[in-house]
Amino acid sequence: MPIRTLGGLVLFLSLLAFWTTPHNTSAQDKTEPKAEPKKVAAPYATAPDKPLDPKEEVVNEADNHTQYRVEFNGIKGDRVPAYLYVPKNKDGRLKDCPAILLQYGSGGNKKTNYIVEIGKLFVGRGYVVITIDSPNQGERKGKDKKANDILGLLGTEMVMHYCGDYSRAVDYLAARPEVNKDRLGYVGLSWGAITGITYVAYDQRIKAMGSMVGGGNFLGLYTKKEAEKAATEGSKSSDPVHHVARIAPRPLLFINVTKDQLILKSWAESLHKHAGAGSKVVWHDTDHYFKTVDRTVVCNSVIDFMDKELAVKANGKK
């Protein structure tokens, strides 16, 4: 899950963080009671009442799904291209489907091989899936190279632009006839996890989140008390450690790795520490790209998590 632009930052900030000894694959749940942060407005713009003006074209007809290239109006008025995967059954399209916004690491886009593979895993198990080209990525890539360096990516304006477009993507998903709008989830890998934390924290439509190889508290300057205070006050910081507590009590699964070349263990653990009740942490003994394990198995464990958390109960409600 490439996030190459963080490489230089790792070299610099590794002097500020103590990399503790990796441990084997393990899981832990955070179920202790914790007061929910007071509700505040999202630090990013939303526009649920503005027209999306969506356009769709079929890219591929597979046995179990249809893949579309779609586009719609983004939070700043420009067009947001995306890939949409819609499952089929013998009678055509399914109904009442759960849906996932699936986002990739830095340097990726909707066509990146691994994100397409993961999207197909989800759609094969009955999910509607959308992956957008984020600002300055894919078809939206501009001439401003600084926008994609580490300072540009971590800048508050850029992160909030990402989040605003995620919100518009969920506006689009929720309006689709196949989708049960009470069964919406978010899965992000690397940079998609880092930005997704801030987005999901303020969008209650997202009922569960999977964060894969993400982290927070990147400069190592925030104490737990400061981070919790920032979350309570609705900090506008771009660092997800300020926002992750707001996801509680919604289910949040963290997947992190012990040999991550890009996300320091201390960054991952800082995010885990500041998450609220309902979060679960799973460590895998591999690297950022899951090279020494079967990535399909790891991704299917995330889908299993979503199956459980987005399940429809006997009364027909989530």
Buried (B, 14 or more C-beta within 10 A) or exposed (E): BBBBBBEEBBEEBEEEBEEEEEEEEEEEEBEEEBEEBEEEEBBBBBBEEEEBEBEBEEEEEEEEBBBBBBBBBBBEEEBBBBBBBBBBEEEEBBEEBBBBBBBBBBBBBBBBEBBBEBBBBBBBBBBBBBBBBBBBBBBBBEEEEEBBBBEBBBBBEBBBBBBBBBBBBBBBBBEBEBBBBBBBBBBBBBBBBBBBBBBBBBBEBBBBBBBBBBBBBBEBEBEEEBBBEBBBEBBBBBBBBBBBBBBBEBBBBBBBBBEBEBBBBBBBBBBBBBBBBBBBBBBBBBBBBBEEBEBEEBBBBBBEBBBEBBEEEEEEEB
